[in-house]
Amino acid sequence: MANKKLRVGVLFGGKSGEHEVSLRSARSILAAIDRKKYEVVELGITKEGRWLPSGEAQGLLGGDVSSSSTVSGGLTIAAAAAEPGAGTGLDVVFPVLHGTFGEDGTIQGLFELADIAYVGSGVLGSAAGMDKDAMKRMFAAAGLPMTPHVTLLRSEWKADPKKCTKAIEKALKYPVFVKPANLGSSVGISKVKKRADLAAAMDVAASFDRKIVVEQGVGGAGVKPRELEVAVLGNDAAEASVVGEIVPAKEFYDYEAKYELSGPDESVCIIPAKLTKSDAEKIRKMAIAAFRACDCAGLARVDFLMDPKSRKIVLNEINTMPGFTSISMYPKLWAASGVPYKKLIDRLIGLAMERYKEKQQTSFTR
């Protein structure tokens, strides 16, 4: 008797500002996943947060969504998912969700309640990887090098902008990067070179999150740091890919540079990055240390900045559900490291099942 196919739910869309990026990632995964090995179920979430069953989810991928047959909520699908082998049950979920409500521990908590295997980090790793303030605290505890930064609350900024500006300028030198603490794909990020532009950047970041992280630019005024990235794969024994470099089409690798510019204006990926063997090895080790510091699992992309003059390397951030589009760095880095796209999907599903089985060793009652 042939082995039963694993039933894999590919979940995409979501309420975050990265909804469209999620759809692009899902299309790539659905086109490449081995249908001989897996029975694939498409699951979508609209921008309004409505959950869609398979037929409607396919419509979401094509830009055609009607609200008539939406599912009442995530618990409905999660409950079905908790019964592997049942008519609508799933064995494992691949949540191709980027940003808020998909990569921040919220959906991972739902899967934990439903007792289902899922690809990627758990509640803590996802939440820490999403919150740049919490992430930096974990990196600091692990002794990992970072650029100086300040965290402020939206309420503090609104109550006293002058006081906040003074605190930022006391701790940091221009240029600075102003970021919402919880968002990805460089949404809401601004590079600020002088005080006159700070307030507008703070307002933009504050519109996306209640916490705002302000970081000092690496290398100082007029310096364009090198942007280096490493893909990590694994659970307790994680591996690091070769190091890649992004040469942004714009002043830094923002949303437009990532997803919207093309042709001669397109950002350039250099894989492997032109580094000394010692620098490359140092960055790969730091990537795994960052992965462990945030208690991540499955996959993550770890980003670094290098001062081109001093060659000093600092950790920028970790992304626990990196883009999976055809132009995304995570799959490109693994392809260059000997793990092609289709095999990468297999590895991630296998890691999800491995982590789920490992969790069965844990007792939850006395």
Sequence and secondary structure as in RCSB ss.txt:
>XXXX:A:sequence
MANKKLRVGVLFGGKSGEHEVSLRSARSILAAIDRKKYEVVELGITKEGRWLPSGEAQGLLGGDVSSSSTVSGGL
TIAAAAAEPGAGTGLDVVFPVLHGTFGEDGTIQGLFELADIAYVGSGVLGSAAGMDKDAMKRMFAAAGLPMTPHV
TLLRSEWKADPKKCTKAIEKALKYPVFVKPANLGSSVGISKVKKRADLAAAMDVAASFDRKIVVEQGVGGAGVKP
RELEVAVLGNDAAEASVVGEIVPAKEFYDYEAKYELSGPDESVCIIPAKLTKSDAEKIRKMAIAAFRACDCAGLA
RVDFLMDPKSRKIVLNEINTMPGFTSISMYPKLWAASGVPYKKLIDRLIGLAMERYKEKQQTSFTR
>XXXX:A:secstr
     EEEEEEEE SSTTHHHHHHHHHHHHHHS TTTEEEEEEEE TT  EE HHHHHHHHTT   STT BS HH
HHHHHHTSTTSTT  SEEEEE  STTTSSSHHHHHHHHHT EESS  HHHHHHHHBHHHHHHHHHHTT     EE
EEEHHHHHH HHHHHHHHHHH  SSEEEEESB  TTTT EEE SGGGHHHHHHHHHHH SEEEEEE TT TT   
EEEEEEEEESSS EEEEEEEEE SSSS  HHHHHT  GGGS EEESS    HHHHHHHHHHHHHHHHHTT  EEE
EEEEEE TTT  EEEEEEESS   STT HHHHHHHHTT  HHHHHHHHHHHHHHHHHHHTT  S  
